Amino acid sequence: MTVTTLTSRELNQDIGRAKKAAKLGPVFITDRGRPAHVLLSIEEYQRLTGGHRSLLDALSMPGMEGIEFDPPKIELKLRIPDFDVD
């Protein structure tokens, strides 16, 4: 596995290079000399996270499965506005 480090500026100037490097291993992206982000291939990400996640899984809140949500019903009535000025 090859580890690559790029500055934010280098990433912005050559995203293709970063994507190619991510196929070989993680790409660390630095801001002001400090690691700030890591770019991974989707395969590596899935390996680390244990597989695919659906959008529903990504948005769910663990531990909240048993809570029911029943919002109150509201009744909307349409009114015709009165634009007459007295």
C-alpha positions as CSV (number, residue, x, y, z in Angstrom):
1,M,0.0,0.0,0.0
2,T,1.3,3.4,-1.0
3,V,0.6,6.4,1.2
4,T,0.5,9.8,-0.6
5,T,0.4,13.2,1.0
6,L,-0.8,16.3,-0.9
7,T,-1.4,19.8,0.2
8,S,-4.8,21.3,-0.4
9,R,-3.3,23.4,-3.2
10,E,-1.9,20.4,-4.9
11,L,-5.2,18.6,-4.6
12,N,-7.0,21.6,-6.2
13,Q,-4.5,21.8,-9.0
14,D,-4.5,18.1,-9.9
15,I,-7.4,16.1,-8.6
16,G,-6.7,13.4,-11.2
17,R,-3.3,12.7,-9.6
18,A,-5.0,12.4,-6.2
19,K,-7.6,10.0,-7.6
20,K,-4.9,7.8,-9.2
21,A,-2.9,7.8,-6.0
22,A,-6.1,6.8,-4.0
23,K,-6.2,3.6,-6.0
24,L,-2.8,2.6,-4.6
25,G,-3.5,3.7,-1.0
26,P,-4.7,6.5,1.2
27,V,-4.1,10.1,0.2
28,F,-3.6,12.5,3.1
29,I,-4.5,16.1,2.3
30,T,-2.9,18.7,4.5
31,D,-4.0,22.2,5.4
32,R,-1.2,24.5,6.6
33,G,1.1,21.4,7.0
34,R,-1.3,19.4,9.1
35,P,-3.3,16.4,8.0
36,A,-6.9,17.5,7.5
37,H,-8.6,14.9,5.2
38,V,-8.0,11.4,3.7
39,L,-9.0,10.4,0.2
40,L,-9.8,6.6,-0.2
41,S,-11.0,4.5,-3.1
42,I,-14.5,3.4,-2.7
43,E,-13.3,-0.2,-2.4
44,E,-11.0,0.7,0.5
45,Y,-13.8,2.7,2.2
46,Q,-16.2,-0.2,1.9
47,R,-13.6,-2.6,3.3
48,L,-13.1,-0.3,6.3
49,T,-16.8,0.2,6.9
50,G,-17.9,-3.3,6.4
51,G,-19.7,-3.0,3.1
52,H,-22.4,-1.1,1.5
53,R,-24.7,1.3,3.3
54,S,-28.1,2.4,2.0
55,L,-29.2,6.0,2.2
56,L,-31.7,4.9,4.8
57,D,-29.0,3.3,6.9
58,A,-26.8,6.4,6.6
59,L,-29.7,8.7,7.7
60,S,-31.0,6.4,10.5
61,M,-30.4,7.2,14.1
62,P,-29.2,4.1,16.0
63,G,-31.3,3.2,19.1
64,M,-34.3,5.1,17.8
65,E,-36.0,2.1,16.1
66,G,-38.8,1.7,18.7
67,I,-39.9,5.3,18.8
68,E,-43.1,6.1,16.9
69,F,-43.7,9.5,15.4
70,D,-47.3,10.6,15.1
71,P,-47.3,14.4,14.4
72,P,-50.5,16.3,15.2
73,K,-53.0,16.8,12.4
74,I,-53.6,20.4,11.4
75,E,-56.5,21.7,9.4
76,L,-55.7,24.4,6.8
77,K,-58.4,26.7,5.6
78,L,-58.0,28.9,2.5
79,R,-59.0,32.5,2.7
80,I,-59.4,34.9,-0.1
81,P,-57.4,38.0,0.8
82,D,-59.2,41.3,0.9
83,F,-57.1,43.9,-1.1
84,D,-59.7,46.7,-0.8
85,V,-58.3,49.7,1.0
86,D,-60.8,51.9,2.8
